[in-house]
């Protein structure tokens, strides 16, 4: 790239080459939709995405860009696993300490 801002004219040439090579219709507008939806899908706050895209309200950003992305299930599973691992670690430690204390008390006549 030249380091210059991506204008509609430059994008038209670039996207024309992509369309020709892939058969997929691409535009600055479609890239903006994909960018916004991808960020929201990956957990970037809607406030930040809305600001970056220059929207006048969060409602617009949420309504237009919060549809399901192809990898949402994978992201959800990873987030759930991370959360449950953290919860289970805390629960496991508490249970282990409580069970160990109870066992020690019963062994010592407690």
C-alpha positions in Angstrom: 0.0 0.0 0.0 1.0 3.6 -0.4 0.3 4.7 3.2 -2.5 7.0 2.0 -6.0 6.8 3.3 -8.2 4.2 1.5 -10.5 6.3 -0.7 -13.5 5.0 -2.7 -11.4 5.2 -5.9 -8.4 3.2 -4.4 -10.8 0.8 -2.8 -12.6 0.2 -6.0 -9.4 -0.9 -7.7 -8.4 -3.0 -4.8 -11.8 -4.6 -4.2 -12.2 -5.2 -8.0 -9.1 -7.4 -7.9 -10.4 -9.2 -4.8 -13.8 -9.8 -6.5 -12.2 -11.0 -9.6 -9.9 -13.5 -7.8 -12.5 -14.8 -5.3 -15.9 -14.2 -6.9 -17.0 -12.5 -3.7 -18.5 -9.0 -3.8 -16.5 -6.6 -1.6 -16.9 -2.9 -0.8 -15.8 -0.4 1.8 -19.3 -0.7 3.2 -19.3 -4.5 3.5 -15.8 -4.3 5.1 -17.2 -1.9 7.7 -20.0 -4.3 8.5 -17.6 -7.3 8.7 -15.2 -5.2 10.9 -17.9 -4.0 13.3 -19.6 -7.4 13.6 -16.3 -9.2 14.1 -15.2 -6.8 16.9 -18.6 -7.2 18.7 -18.5 -10.9 18.2 -15.1 -11.1 19.9 -16.2 -9.1 22.9 -15.0 -5.6 22.0 -17.4 -3.2 23.8 -20.1 -1.8 21.6 -19.3 1.7 22.9 -15.8 1.4 21.4 -17.0 -0.1 18.1 -19.7 2.6 17.8 -17.1 5.3 18.3 -14.6 3.8 15.8 -17.3 3.5 13.2 -18.5 7.0 13.8 -22.1 6.1 14.7 -24.4 8.6 16.3 -25.8 6.1 18.8 -25.0 2.8 20.4 -28.4 1.5 19.4 -27.4 1.8 15.7 -24.2 -0.1 16.2 -25.9 -2.8 18.3 -28.8 -3.3 15.9 -26.8 -3.4 12.7 -23.6 -5.2 13.8 -24.6 -7.7 16.6 -25.7 -10.5 14.3 -24.1 -13.9 14.7 -20.7 -14.5 13.1 -19.6 -17.9 11.9 -17.2 -18.3 14.8 -19.5 -17.1 17.6 -20.1 -20.7 18.9 -16.3 -21.2 19.2 -15.9 -17.9 21.0 -18.8 -18.7 23.3 -17.3 -22.1 24.1 -13.9 -20.7 24.8 -15.3 -17.9 27.0 -17.5 -20.5 28.9 -14.5 -22.8 29.4 -12.3 -20.0 30.7 -15.0 -18.8 33.1 -15.9 -22.3 34.3 -12.2 -23.1 34.8 -11.8 -20.0 37.0 -14.9 -20.8 38.9 -14.1 -24.5 39.3 -10.5 -23.7 40.5 -12.0 -21.5 43.3 -14.6 -24.1 44.2 -12.2 -26.9 44.1 -9.8 -25.1 46.4 -12.6 -24.3 48.8 -13.9 -27.9 48.8 -10.4 -29.3 49.2 -9.6 -27.0 52.1 -13.0 -27.7 53.8 -12.7 -31.5 53.3 -9.1 -31.5 54.5 -10.1 -29.5 57.6 -13.0 -31.8 58.3 -10.9 -34.9 57.9 -8.2 -33.5 60.2 -10.8 -32.6 62.8 -12.4 -36.1 62.7 -9.0 -37.7 62.9 -8.2 -35.7 66.0 -11.5 -36.3 67.8 -13.0 -33.0 66.6 
